Amino acid sequence: MIWEFFVNLKAHVNESIFYTLTGDFEMAKTVIDTRWFLLYIFVYIFTMWDTYSLAIDINKYSQLSDRTDSPIKPFNIGAIELNFLDPRKPWNAAFWGFVNPGLEAIYNNRLPMGFFSLIIFILAVYKSNVLPAIHLTFEGKTESAGSVINYQWFLNLPSLMLFSASSGYHDIRSTNQLFKIEQSRYLTDNYQPKNYIMPNNKKEKAMYFISTFQHSAYVELALIELEQKGIYKGNIFAAPLDKNSITIPDVERAHKEDTSKYELAFIFGAIFMLLGSIYGFVLVWGPIIWAFIGLVLGAMLGIFISLIIKKSSWLQKKTKTEVVLIVECENYQSELVERVLWQHKALGVTKT
C-alpha cells in the first residue's frame, strides 16, 4: 500500500484522472510522469491478481479448518496488542472507519493495521487540504473550497474512507462468526452431559428452566454464576443452534455466511463519491458537498441492485435465538436460577 501511494504520487495518476474526467485531456497528458506511470500499471495489475488468488487460497484453508474443527484461540495477550473474541456491532466499525480510517481496526483490536491506516489517512488529509475546504464549505464559500484542495491527495480519500468502512464492517462480521463457532464448541464440549435427563414429570422435587440466548459472553457468565450458586454442572444442558442445514454444500454455506447485503453499497458508494469529488470542482456546490451527494447516490444504487440480486437474503427473517439452556434445580433454587438467567440477558425463560 505504501508503494502504491508512492508510485501514484510520483506519477501524478490522480491528477491525470481528474483532468481526464473533467475533459482537459491535454493537461492530463502534461501532468502524467511516464517514468513512474508505466511502473504503476504493473503494481496495480499485480495487486488485483494477488488479492484474488490469495482469497481463493484462504477460502480453501478456511473450509479445511472448519471440517476438522481446528481450535480457535479466544484470548491472546501479545507484546503489541490485547486481542479477544467478543461480539461487536459491525455498523459501529463501519461508521468509525468512514469518519476516520484506522479506527475501525482499532475497534476490532487490530492495532498494527489500525495505526497504519490512521497514519496514511492523516497524511492524505493534511496534504490534500481537505479540512480547510470543509471549513470554507460550511461558510458557504464553495468556490474557494475547491481552489485550496490538492487534487493528487484529495482523490485518495473516497477509496480510503469506503474501504475502511467496508473492511471494518466485514471484519466484525467475521470475528462475530468466529466467536459463535468457538462458543458453540465450548458449550457442546462442557455442557452436554451424556447422563442428562431431559425435562420430565418423574422427579417430584425437580424443576426445569428453559431459556434462550444470543451468542455472547453473558451465556458463559450465567453458567459460571449458576455453578457458583450451587447448581451442579451435570444439571445444565446447553444446545447451540445451527442455522444452516447440513445438506447445504460447504462452499455455499461459507458464501452464505460471509457475504453481506451491503457489499455493493460500499463499492458504488466509493465510486460515486470519487466522481462527485471530481465533478464537484466544476459544479456549483463544490467538491465536498458533491462528494457526499455521490456517496449517498452510490450507496442507494448499491442497495437497490443488491435488493434485486439477493432478494431472498433481504426478506429473510432472522431469529434471535442462538443458544438454548436447560437447567435442572431443586424447588428452593428456582428463584435463584430464574434471577441469574434474566440478569444475563436471556431472551426468554420458562419453567416446568
Residue pairs with C-beta under 8 A, 6 or more apart in sequence:
1 116
1 120
3 43
4 40
4 43
4 44
4 47
5 120
5 156
7 13
7 36
7 39
7 40
7 43
8 14
8 40
8 152
8 156
9 152
10 33
10 36
11 32
11 33
11 35
11 36
11 37
11 39
11 40
12 31
12 32
12 33
12 152
13 32
13 37
13 40
14 151
14 152
14 153
14 154
14 155
14 156
15 28
15 31
15 32
15 151
15 152
16 28
16 29
16 31
16 32
17 28
17 155
17 278
18 28
18 151
18 155
18 278
18 281
19 25
19 27
19 28
19 31
20 28
21 275
21 278
21 279
22 278
22 279
22 281
22 282
59 254
62 254
63 250
63 251
63 254
66 250
66 254
67 250
69 185
72 85
72 178
72 181
72 182
72 185
74 84
74 85
74 179
74 182
75 83
75 84
75 85
76 82
76 83
76 84
77 83
80 111
80 112
81 109
81 110
81 111
81 112
82 109
83 109
83 110
84 109
85 175
85 178
85 179
85 182
86 179
86 217
87 176
87 179
87 214
87 215
87 216
87 217
88 107
88 108
88 172
88 175
88 176
89 172
90 168
90 169
90 170
90 172
90 173
90 176
91 169
92 107
92 172
93 104
93 107
93 108
93 165
93 168
93 169
93 171
93 172
94 104
94 165
94 166
94 168
94 169
95 165
96 103
96 104
96 107
96 168
97 103
97 104
97 105
97 161
97 164
97 165
97 166
97 167
97 168
97 169
98 161
98 162
98 164
98 165
99 161
100 118
100 121
101 117
101 118
101 120
101 121
101 160
101 161
101 163
101 164
102 114
102 115
102 116
102 117
102 118
102 119
102 120
102 121
102 164
103 114
103 118
104 114
104 164
104 165
104 167
104 168
104 169
104 171
105 111
105 113
105 114
105 117
105 164
105 167
105 168
105 171
106 114
106 115
106 118
107 114
107 168
107 172
108 114
108 168
108 171
108 172
108 175
110 171
117 160
117 164
120 160
121 160
121 164
124 153
124 156
124 157
124 160
125 131
125 157
127 150
127 152
127 153
128 149
128 150
128 152
128 153
128 154
128 156
128 157
129 148
129 149
129 150
129 153
129 154
130 149
130 154
130 157
130 288
132 145
132 148
133 145
133 146
133 148
133 149
133 286
133 287
133 288
134 145
134 288
136 142
136 144
136 145
136 148
137 145
137 286
137 288
137 289
142 284
142 285
142 286
142 288
142 289
143 286
145 286
145 287
145 288
146 280
146 281
146 286
146 287
149 281
149 287
154 277
154 287
155 274
155 277
155 278
157 277
158 270
158 273
158 274
158 277
158 291
158 295
159 270
159 274
161 270
161 273
162 266
162 267
162 269
162 270
162 273
162 295
163 266
163 270
165 266
166 263
166 266
166 267
169 260
169 262
169 266
170 258
170 260
173 258
173 260
174 258
177 257
177 258
179 215
180 215
180 240
180 322
183 215
183 219
183 220
183 240
183 323
184 215
184 240
184 323
186 220
187 219
187 238
187 239
187 240
187 323
188 238
188 240
190 233
190 238
191 223
191 233
191 236
191 237
191 238
192 237
192 238
192 239
193 233
193 234
193 237
195 234
196 234
196 235
196 237
196 328
197 203
197 328
198 237
198 326
199 208
199 210
199 326
199 328
199 352
205 330
205 331
206 328
206 329
206 330
206 331
207 328
207 329
207 330
207 331
207 333
207 334
207 351
207 352
208 326
208 327
208 328
208 329
208 351
208 352
209 325
209 326
209 327
209 329
209 334
209 337
209 338
209 341
209 349
209 350
209 351
210 324
210 325
210 326
210 349
210 350
210 351
210 352
211 324
211 325
211 327
211 341
211 346
211 347
211 348
211 349
211 350
212 320
212 321
212 323
212 324
212 325
212 346
212 347
212 348
213 219
213 222
213 321
213 322
213 323
213 324
213 325
213 344
213 345
213 346
213 347
214 320
214 321
214 322
214 323
214 345
214 347
215 240
215 322
215 323
216 345
218 344
218 345
219 238
219 323
219 325
219 344
221 344
222 325
222 340
222 341
222 343
222 344
222 346
223 236
223 238
223 325
225 340
225 344
226 236
226 327
226 337
226 340
227 233
227 236
229 333
229 336
229 340
230 333
231 327
231 329
231 333
231 337
235 327
235 328
235 329
236 325
236 326
236 327
236 328
237 325
237 326
237 327
238 323
238 324
238 325
238 326
239 323
239 324
239 325
239 326
240 322
240 323
241 321
241 322
241 323
241 324
243 319
243 322
244 253
244 256
244 257
248 256
259 310
261 303
261 306
261 310
261 313
261 314
262 302
262 303
262 306
263 302
263 306
264 302
264 303
264 305
264 306
264 309
265 298
265 299
265 300
265 302
265 303
265 306
266 299
266 302
267 302
268 298
268 299
268 301
268 302
268 305
269 295
269 298
269 299
269 302
270 298
271 298
272 294
272 295
272 297
272 298
272 299
272 301
273 291
273 292
273 294
273 295
273 298
274 294
275 294
276 287
276 290
276 291
276 292
276 293
276 294
276 295
276 297
277 287
277 290
277 291
277 294
278 287
279 290
280 286
280 287
280 288
280 289
280 290
280 291
281 287
283 290
285 293
306 314
307 314
320 347
321 347
321 348
325 341
325 346
327 337
327 341
329 336
329 337
334 351
338 349
338 351
341 349
342 349
